[in-house]
Every structure is written in C-alpha cells, then in structure tokens.
Amino acid sequence: MGICAEVLVIGGGAAGMMTAVVAARRGLGVVLVEKNDRLGKKLYITGKGRCNFANDCDVETLIDSLVVNKKFMYGAFREFSSADTIAFFEGLGVKSKTERGNRVFPESDKSSDVIRALEKEMRRLGVNVRLQSEVREICMSDDGGERICTGCVLDTGEEIVAGSTVVATGGISYKATGSTGDGYVFARSAGHSVSPLYPALAPLDVKESAASDMQGLSLRNAGLKVLDARKGDLLYSGFGEMLFTHFGVSGPLILSAESFVVEMLSGTEVKLVIDFKPALDEKKLDQRLIRELEVSPKRSFVNVLKTLLPSKAVPVFARIMGVDPGLRACDVDAGLRGRLKKLLKEFELTVTGTRDFNEAIITRGGVCVKEVDPKSFESKLVGGLFFVGEVLDVDAVTGGFNLQIAWSSAYRCAMGLPG
Ligand SMILES: Cc1cc2nc3c(=O)[nH]c(=O)nc-3n(C[C@H](O)[C@H](O)[C@H](O)COP(=O)(O)OP(=O)(O)OC[C@H]3O[C@@H](n4cnc5c(N)ncnc54)[C@H](O)[C@@H]3O)c2cc1C
C-alpha cells in the first residue's frame, strides 16, 4: 500500500523545499521525495559554498536579469520579490548581508545555514521528507476526458498518490548533485514540449594558446565585447571579473556573456575582445604609454610592460607583439606604441565552444513555458501537475537571480495549490 498526500513535491532542491514549506504553512499535507541521501546538494555548492541566495534589487531588475522568457516570471517576481526572499530567510533565522552587485549571502557565509533553515521549517510543519527516493515516473489518468496527474511511482515500485504533483527536479547541469534531467522525461510523458537544452553560465574554450599561457590570471575589472566574427555584429558587451584558464576563459563576466551567445555557438564564429584597461579611453591610455616610455628611456620594453600589466600577461604580450627582448623604451616608435594600445584595449580570442553541462551553472531550455500557467505554474495540458524552478525554460545571469527564480516560482505555485 503506497502513501497518499495532498501535495507531492518531487525534488528536494531550492524550489522543492520552498514549495513544501509554503504549502505546509497553508495547512496542506506535503510529501517531498528526494533521490539523494540529503537535501539541497546543489544549493550547498552555490556561491562557492556561500550561497548567493538573492539579489537586493527591484522587480524590474529581476525581470532584466532573465535571459529568456522574461514575461513568464513577472507575476511570480511581483508576488515574491527579492525583499520577500530576504525577509523569508530572516524569519527562519538566516541573517543576510549584501555585497558587490547587490548580491545577498547569509551573514555566516554558509550555504548549509540556508539548507538547515528550510529543513528545520519543514520538520516543524510536519512535511514528510523521504530521502533516497527516486521517482521513476509520474502517473496520469483520465477524469471525464480531462487528463490529470495522480502522483508518482518510485524506483522501488512504491506508489505515491497525490492531489497535486509538483515537479522541482532542476536542470541537467552538475549532474552529481542529482539534477539529471528526470523532470524533462516526466514532462514529455505528460505531452509537454521541452525546448533545446544548453549549458548556460559556462566557461568558454578558445583557440589561441595565449589564454592558457596566462592561466590563473584573474582580471578584476575587464571590459568584454563578444562579436560575430564574420558579420562583425556585437552580440554582448559588459564589464567585470574574468579569469584565464588552461582551456580558455571563465569568471563571472565570461559566464554571463556565454549565456547570451550559447545558442549561436554551433553555427557562428564568435570572437571575444577583451579590454585590459577599461578605465582609460584611447587618448588617456596613449598618454599613459608615452609617460611610461619616457620616464626612463633606457628601461627595457618588457619592464615597461610590467608597469602596465599583471606579470602573467607580460610574456604573452611581448610574444604577440614580436618584440626583440633587448628593445629599450626609447626605441619604441609610434607604430609599436599603437599596436600595444590596440592589444591592451582589444585583445582578441576566438571561441571554439563552451564547456559542458558539468561545468555549467545552469541549464538553458526546459519545460516550454507556453504550456504552463504563469499564475499557478500548473500544466495547461494535465491537471494537478506543476513545474517550478530550473526544470522550466527560464534562466538568468549570475548574482542570485537563478535562486530567485526557484524561490518565486515555488512560492507562487504553493500559494495557489488547491486545498
Ligand atoms: C556551482 C553552482 C553554483 C551556483 N551558485 C548560485 C548562486 O550563488 N546563486 C544563484 O542564484 N544560483 C546559483 N546556482 C544555480 C542554482 O543552484 C539553481 O538555479 C537552483 O539550485 C535550481 O533549483 P531547483 O530546485 O530548481 O533545482 P535543484 O537545486 O537542482 O534541485 C533539484 C533536486 O531534484 C532532485 N531530483 C531530480 N530528479 C529526481 C527524481 N527523479 N526523484 C527524486 N528527486 C529528484 C535532485 O536530486 C535535486 O536535489 C549555482 C549552480 C551551480 C551548479
């Protein structure tokens, strides 16, 4: 004999736990099933273990942070905003602090505090949490011509019968955390379309060895333009922190850029144009170069480069410029100075691809939002079936926005679940 519940939540990540808490606060009987032996495995590694769980911004900024399907989340963000998220966790005893870019973290810098707070609240509310319980399939039946979801079957064969079934299984990035794409299979079995999946917020591979030669070098404030190499069209531009790696480039600025171009990468040659000196316009940079070259004319050109660049970049710049190691500052003519200026402002790399899902922060694509009601997050095809969090085709840039999608969709869904 299986178990019965008013609400069945599949997945004990951010969206699943929030759904369970809010539904249980409304007095609904909730069962949450999670295939891992613990809850919130992905949540644990968010923000490098510090969990950037919100962004302290207004609703318009939340909408702007979305890369696709902006309109779909509007109502949910209005109903449960960043301020609501911060207050919600404060109410659970998680004090927060706000850092650069309005990123909100637990004051303790521990993602485990966020998970523990949700677990404790579920315990207090009597949510039936079942760990190591993997859902094999969702069950559907015909109710007078209307298809309804009646619950699920676990891989043990055990059945869970529920009035409402909420799929909160996440995407397919960082599979070791449990997000293996099962929700897409459930959605398809219910007749839903799943839009193509891409690794988003992922590092990029580049062709030139210059990147790996500078591996480990982090630029705290770089400018970046992403161009369609053939047409010259600007695909993305931004400022921020980036990192050179053994395969190419990474860091928050690159991850955000990747998110905007990932769908084009297979058919378009994409170039990155990096500005090492975004705070100086061409004229000011030229004046600075002249000053550096004149200050001690006998100095070697390489030593001049050391005053302008982090040490890991110096040999790379010298090699690309093809300068004689013995070249002195006083021998640098306007042509060479112009080439250095161009390299500092427009350092080009060619993208050869993106890293795979195991290095992608999130999954682009997912359950097609046209088939889900944004007011309730209920399927428009099957009654009693709901989708929340990353399983949906909604994603955002970095900064706490992706977790906000999870919290807001879960809150709105849970508030509308029938009693
Ligand atoms: C390294 C990393 C860092 C990140 N940092 C941040 C950050 O700082 N801020 C931010 O906003 N976002 C961050 N994100 C993104 C954020 O973690 C996700 O957007 C968010 O976790 C999605 O929540 P979710 O509940 O939809 O899915 P998940 O958190 O992936 O949870 C899904 C859960 O469902 C379970 N599950 C799956 N299939 C089944 C099944 N068949 N049966 C039972 N259970 C199942 C999984 O085991 C999992 O626990 C980060 C992501 C990564 C990978």
The ligand as a Gaussian input file, in Angstrom:
#p B3LYP/6-31G(d) Opt

LIG

0 1
 C       28.259000      25.525000      -8.908000
 C       26.939000      26.269000      -8.887000
 C       26.855000      27.479000      -8.203000
 C       25.651000      28.197000      -8.213000
 N       25.595000      29.347000      -7.495000
 C       24.440000      30.053000      -7.495000
 C       24.326000      31.227000      -6.687000
 O       25.229000      31.582000      -5.917000
 N       23.169000      31.943000      -6.783000
 C       22.118000      31.550000      -7.581000
 O       21.110000      32.243000      -7.634000
 N       22.174000      30.397000      -8.282000
 C       23.291000      29.633000      -8.250000
 N       23.342000      28.454000      -8.949000
 C       22.129000      27.993000      -9.670000
 C       21.149000      27.368000      -8.656000
 O       21.838000      26.443000      -7.847000
 C       19.993000      26.663000      -9.382000
 O       19.389000      27.575000     -10.260000
 C       18.975000      26.137000      -8.364000
 O       19.585000      25.200000      -7.491000
 C       17.789000      25.468000      -9.051000
 O       16.936000      24.974000      -8.046000
 P       15.941000      23.760000      -8.330000
 O       15.320000      23.458000      -7.021000
 O       15.082000      24.075000      -9.485000
 O       16.875000      22.544000      -8.776000
 P       17.994000      21.758000      -7.942000
 O       18.592000      22.629000      -6.918000
 O       18.889000      21.156000      -8.978000
 O       17.184000      20.609000      -7.198000
 C       16.593000      19.539000      -7.869000
 C       16.506000      18.372000      -6.917000
 O       15.664000      17.357000      -7.503000
 C       16.208000      16.086000      -7.196000
 N       15.730000      15.126000      -8.195000
 C       15.984000      15.125000      -9.529000
 N       15.371000      14.082000     -10.125000
 C       14.709000      13.399000      -9.148000
 C       13.903000      12.219000      -9.127000
 N       13.678000      11.505000     -10.245000
 N       13.397000      11.795000      -7.943000
 C       13.635000      12.492000      -6.792000
 N       14.404000      13.602000      -6.748000
 C       14.932000      14.060000      -7.913000
 C       17.710000      16.322000      -7.286000
 O       18.417000      15.324000      -6.614000
 C       17.845000      17.691000      -6.671000
 O       18.086000      17.639000      -5.282000
 C       24.521000      27.694000      -8.926000
 C       24.616000      26.473000      -9.593000
 C       25.808000      25.758000      -9.577000
 C       25.872000      24.439000     -10.290000

